[in-house]
Amino acid sequence: MRARWPAAWIGLALAAGCGTERAPVLPAAVEAPPKVARCVLKFRDKRAGVAARARLQRDLSQYVSRRPGRLVYGALDLVSGVVLGQGEHQHDMITASGAKVDILAALLLRRTGGLDAGDRHLAARMIKESDNRAADALWSRVGGGGAMSDFYRRMGMKETTPGPGIYWGGTITSPADRIRLLKVLVRGGKGLSPGDRRLVLGLMGQVMRDQAWGVSAAARPGDRVALKNGWTPRPFIHNTWAVTSYGRIAGPGRDLLLSVQTDRQPSEGTGITSIEGVARLIGTRLHALTGTATRRCPTNPSI
């Protein structure tokens, strides 16, 4: 006769049998230890900045002394406050087409209601294409040399004199005055509205590719450039050339206003080369003039 096993015993036996094999234990995911950022302190190093400035000024002076004719420049970085210059107050430098920005800014001051479509079209041709006929028309509409003299006084440009009669290209100026005008266009004041300033700088940022030489050589990749150039033969001055370039080069950590002017150049190309040499030296070394140094953070900082 078979013994009867209570149902409870059967349940216990089944439970015991099921527990003889352990479920596999999966290894926990191994995570790479987090990278600890190196703690670095950055601070102004005035000595380094002064030394870098002295080296740059020496190299600029040597470069200028080796170039033909006259070569003068002025620079102001609105971010760091750095100011550079050599002959920046030389105020008999001819602007040629560089005066076209002056004409447009003066016209905008007179037309408080803004420019009509015709004037805007002429302004675009005058700045972007350096169209001389457009400049002739707007020079006349602004009131010629007399009105331009009033404009220069209002802008504080004491080193600029308008060209005689209808000859706007004969305007003479200094790098320092070009910087003054650029500063008004960027920072405002003197009666120019934000819309006026955007219009002028916007057109200066759209000059034709073959006219975008000059101070643009100071730009780093990604910097924004707004400029106006001028160039003219001087047949009565030993068949030489006057070449000028000024503008704004803006990007991370800088807002550089730069004007470089030449005359008595043997050719237009020589003048352009001289301007770009100065611009490149300043553009590539400007950051070093606000010298910085780095140190590792202390391991046991005091509380």
C-alpha positions as CSV (number, residue, x, y, z in Angstrom):
1,M,0.0,0.0,0.0
2,R,1.5,3.3,-1.1
3,A,2.1,5.9,1.5
4,R,0.3,9.1,0.9
5,W,2.4,12.2,1.0
6,P,0.7,15.3,2.2
7,A,0.3,18.0,-0.5
8,A,2.4,20.4,1.7
9,W,5.3,18.0,1.5
10,I,5.1,17.8,-2.2
11,G,5.2,21.6,-2.5
12,L,8.3,21.7,-0.3
13,A,10.1,19.2,-2.4
14,L,9.3,21.0,-5.6
15,A,10.5,24.2,-4.0
16,A,13.7,22.7,-2.9
17,G,14.4,21.2,-6.4
18,C,13.9,24.5,-8.1
19,G,16.4,26.2,-5.9
20,T,19.4,23.9,-6.7
21,E,20.7,26.0,-9.6
22,R,21.5,29.6,-9.0
23,A,20.5,32.3,-11.6
24,P,23.6,33.7,-13.4
25,V,24.8,36.9,-11.9
26,L,25.3,39.6,-14.6
27,P,28.3,41.9,-14.1
28,A,27.5,45.5,-13.5
29,A,28.4,47.9,-16.3
30,V,31.8,49.3,-15.8
31,E,31.9,53.0,-16.3
32,A,35.1,54.9,-17.1
33,P,36.1,57.2,-14.2
34,P,34.9,60.8,-15.0
35,K,37.6,63.1,-16.3
36,V,38.5,65.7,-13.9
37,A,38.9,69.1,-15.5
38,R,42.2,70.6,-14.8
39,C,41.7,73.7,-12.7
40,V,43.6,76.7,-14.1
41,L,43.6,80.3,-13.0
42,K,44.0,83.0,-15.6
43,F,45.0,86.5,-14.7
44,R,46.3,89.7,-16.3
45,D,50.0,89.8,-16.7
46,K,50.8,93.5,-17.3
47,R,54.5,92.8,-17.8
48,A,53.8,90.4,-20.6
49,G,51.4,92.8,-22.2
50,V,53.9,95.7,-22.0
51,A,56.7,93.5,-23.4
52,A,54.5,92.3,-26.3
53,R,53.5,95.9,-27.1
54,A,57.1,97.0,-27.2
55,R,58.0,94.1,-29.6
56,L,55.0,94.8,-31.9
57,Q,55.8,98.6,-32.0
58,R,59.4,97.8,-32.8
59,D,58.5,95.4,-35.6
60,L,55.9,97.8,-37.0
61,S,58.4,100.6,-37.0
62,Q,61.0,98.5,-38.8
63,Y,58.4,97.4,-41.3
64,V,57.3,100.9,-42.1
65,S,60.9,102.1,-42.4
66,R,61.5,99.5,-45.1
67,R,58.5,100.4,-47.3
68,P,58.6,103.1,-50.0
69,G,56.8,106.4,-49.7
70,R,54.8,107.4,-46.7
71,L,53.0,104.9,-44.6
72,V,51.0,105.9,-41.5
73,Y,48.4,104.1,-39.4
74,G,46.2,104.2,-36.3
75,A,44.4,101.5,-34.4
76,L,41.9,101.2,-31.5
77,D,40.5,98.0,-30.0
78,L,37.2,98.8,-28.4
79,V,37.3,95.7,-26.3
80,S,40.7,96.0,-24.7
81,G,41.3,99.7,-25.1
82,V,44.6,99.1,-26.8
83,V,45.7,102.1,-29.0
84,L,48.5,101.9,-31.6
85,G,49.8,104.4,-34.1
86,Q,52.6,105.8,-36.1
87,G,52.1,109.1,-37.9
88,E,48.4,108.8,-37.0
89,H,48.0,112.6,-36.9
90,Q,49.5,113.1,-40.4
91,H,46.6,115.0,-41.8
92,D,47.6,115.6,-45.4
93,M,46.9,112.1,-46.5
94,I,44.5,112.0,-49.5
95,T,41.5,109.7,-49.0
96,A,40.3,109.3,-52.6
97,S,37.3,106.9,-52.5
98,G,37.7,106.6,-48.7
99,A,35.7,109.9,-48.5
100,K,32.6,108.1,-49.8
101,V,31.7,106.9,-46.3
102,D,31.9,110.5,-45.2
103,I,29.5,111.6,-47.9
104,L,26.9,109.0,-46.9
105,A,27.1,109.7,-43.2
106,A,26.8,113.5,-43.9
107,L,23.7,112.8,-46.1
108,L,22.1,110.7,-43.4
109,L,22.5,113.5,-40.9
110,R,20.7,115.9,-43.2
111,R,17.9,113.5,-44.2
112,T,16.4,112.9,-40.8
113,G,13.5,111.0,-42.3
114,G,15.9,108.6,-43.9
115,L,16.9,108.2,-47.6
116,D,14.5,107.7,-50.4
117,A,14.8,104.7,-52.7
118,G,16.9,106.7,-55.2
119,D,19.4,107.8,-52.6
120,R,19.7,104.4,-51.1
121,H,20.4,102.9,-54.5
122,L,23.1,105.5,-55.1
123,A,24.6,104.9,-51.6
124,A,24.8,101.2,-52.3
125,R,26.6,101.7,-55.6
126,M,28.9,104.3,-54.0
127,I,30.1,102.1,-51.1
128,K,29.8,98.6,-52.4
129,E,31.0,99.2,-55.9
130,S,32.9,102.5,-55.2
131,D,31.0,104.1,-58.1
132,N,32.3,107.6,-58.7
133,R,29.2,108.9,-60.5
134,A,27.1,107.9,-57.5
135,A,29.5,109.8,-55.3
136,D,29.3,112.9,-57.6
137,A,25.5,112.9,-57.3
138,L,25.5,112.4,-53.5
139,W,28.3,115.0,-52.9
140,S,26.1,117.5,-54.7
141,R,23.0,116.5,-52.8
142,V,24.7,116.8,-49.4
143,G,25.9,120.3,-50.2
144,G,29.5,119.9,-51.4
145,G,32.6,121.0,-49.5
146,G,30.9,123.6,-47.3
147,A,28.4,121.0,-45.9
148,M,31.2,118.5,-45.5
149,S,33.2,121.0,-43.4
150,D,30.2,121.3,-41.1
151,F,29.9,117.5,-40.9
152,Y,33.6,117.1,-40.0
153,R,33.3,119.8,-37.2
154,R,30.3,117.9,-35.8
155,M,32.1,114.6,-35.8
156,G,35.2,116.2,-34.1
157,M,37.3,115.4,-37.1
158,K,39.7,118.3,-36.9
159,E,42.3,116.7,-39.1
160,T,40.1,116.3,-42.2
161,T,39.5,118.9,-44.9
162,P,37.0,118.3,-47.8
163,G,38.2,118.3,-51.4
164,P,37.9,121.6,-53.3
165,G,34.8,122.2,-55.4
166,I,33.4,119.1,-56.9
167,Y,36.5,117.0,-56.1
168,W,35.4,114.9,-53.2
169,G,38.3,112.6,-53.9
170,G,40.7,115.3,-52.9
171,T,39.6,115.2,-49.3
172,I,42.6,115.0,-47.0
173,T,42.5,113.3,-43.6
174,S,44.5,111.4,-40.9
175,P,44.3,107.9,-39.6
176,A,43.3,109.3,-36.2
177,D,40.2,111.0,-37.9
178,R,39.3,107.8,-39.7
179,I,39.3,106.1,-36.3
180,R,37.1,108.9,-34.9
181,L,34.5,108.3,-37.7
182,L,34.6,104.6,-37.2
183,K,34.0,104.9,-33.5
184,V,30.9,107.1,-34.1
185,L,29.6,104.5,-36.6
186,V,30.1,101.7,-34.1
187,R,29.3,103.3,-30.7
188,G,26.9,106.0,-31.8
189,G,26.5,109.6,-31.0
190,K,26.9,112.9,-32.9
191,G,23.4,112.7,-34.3
192,L,23.6,109.5,-36.3
193,S,20.7,107.1,-35.5
194,P,21.2,103.3,-34.9
195,G,19.5,102.8,-38.3
196,D,21.9,105.2,-40.0
197,R,24.9,103.5,-38.5
198,R,23.6,100.0,-39.5
199,L,23.2,101.2,-43.0
200,V,26.7,102.6,-43.4
201,L,28.5,99.6,-41.7
202,G,26.2,97.2,-43.5
203,L,27.3,98.6,-46.9
204,M,30.9,98.7,-45.8
205,G,30.6,95.0,-45.0
206,Q,29.4,94.2,-48.5
207,V,32.1,95.8,-50.7
208,M,32.9,93.9,-53.9
209,R,35.4,91.0,-53.4
210,D,38.1,92.7,-55.6
211,Q,37.9,95.7,-53.3
212,A,38.0,93.9,-50.0
213,W,41.8,94.1,-49.7
214,G,43.6,96.3,-47.1
215,V,42.8,96.3,-43.4
216,S,40.9,93.0,-43.9
217,A,44.4,91.4,-43.6
218,A,44.0,91.9,-39.9
219,A,41.0,89.5,-39.7
220,R,41.1,86.1,-38.2
221,P,38.9,83.3,-39.7
222,G,35.3,84.1,-38.8
223,D,35.9,87.8,-38.0
224,R,33.4,90.3,-39.5
225,V,35.0,93.1,-41.7
226,A,33.5,96.4,-42.7
227,L,35.8,98.6,-44.7
228,K,36.3,101.3,-47.3
229,N,39.4,101.7,-49.5
230,G,40.7,104.5,-51.7
231,W,43.2,104.6,-54.4
232,T,44.3,107.2,-56.9
233,P,47.2,108.0,-59.2
234,R,49.2,111.2,-58.4
235,P,50.5,112.2,-61.9
236,F,51.8,115.5,-60.6
237,I,53.7,113.9,-57.7
238,H,56.3,111.9,-59.6
239,N,53.6,109.6,-61.1
240,T,53.0,107.9,-57.7
241,W,49.9,106.5,-56.0
242,A,48.0,107.2,-52.9
243,V,46.3,104.2,-51.4
244,T,44.2,104.0,-48.2
245,S,42.2,101.5,-46.2
246,Y,40.2,101.8,-43.0
247,G,37.5,99.8,-41.3
248,R,36.3,97.6,-38.5
249,I,37.4,94.0,-37.8
250,A,35.2,92.4,-35.1
251,G,35.1,88.9,-33.6
252,P,35.5,87.1,-30.3
253,G,37.5,89.2,-27.9
254,R,38.1,92.1,-30.2
255,D,36.5,95.0,-32.0
256,L,39.4,96.6,-33.9
257,L,39.1,99.9,-35.7
258,L,42.1,100.3,-38.0
259,S,43.2,102.9,-40.6
260,V,46.3,102.6,-42.7
261,Q,47.2,105.3,-45.3
262,T,50.0,105.6,-47.9
263,D,51.1,108.0,-50.5
264,R,54.1,108.4,-52.9
265,Q,53.8,104.7,-53.7
266,P,55.4,103.5,-57.0
267,S,52.2,101.6,-57.8
268,E,48.8,100.8,-56.4
269,G,49.9,97.2,-55.7
270,T,52.8,98.4,-53.6
271,G,50.5,100.6,-51.5
272,I,48.1,97.6,-51.0
273,T,51.0,95.4,-49.9
274,S,52.2,98.0,-47.4
275,I,48.8,98.4,-45.9
276,E,48.2,94.7,-45.6
277,G,51.6,94.2,-44.0
278,V,50.8,96.6,-41.2
279,A,47.3,95.2,-40.8
280,R,48.5,91.6,-40.6
281,L,51.1,92.4,-37.9
282,I,48.5,94.1,-35.8
283,G,45.8,91.5,-36.4
284,T,47.9,88.5,-35.5
285,R,49.5,90.0,-32.4
286,L,46.8,92.1,-30.9
287,H,45.7,89.4,-28.4
288,A,49.2,89.4,-26.8
289,L,49.0,93.1,-25.9
290,T,46.6,92.3,-23.1
291,G,49.0,89.8,-21.6
292,T,47.6,86.9,-19.6
293,A,49.3,84.2,-17.5
294,T,47.9,80.9,-16.2
295,R,48.6,78.9,-13.0
296,R,47.2,75.7,-11.7
297,C,44.7,76.0,-8.9
298,P,46.2,75.4,-5.4
299,T,45.5,71.8,-4.2
300,N,44.7,72.8,-0.7
301,P,43.1,76.2,-0.9
302,S,42.7,77.8,2.5
303,I,39.1,78.3,3.6
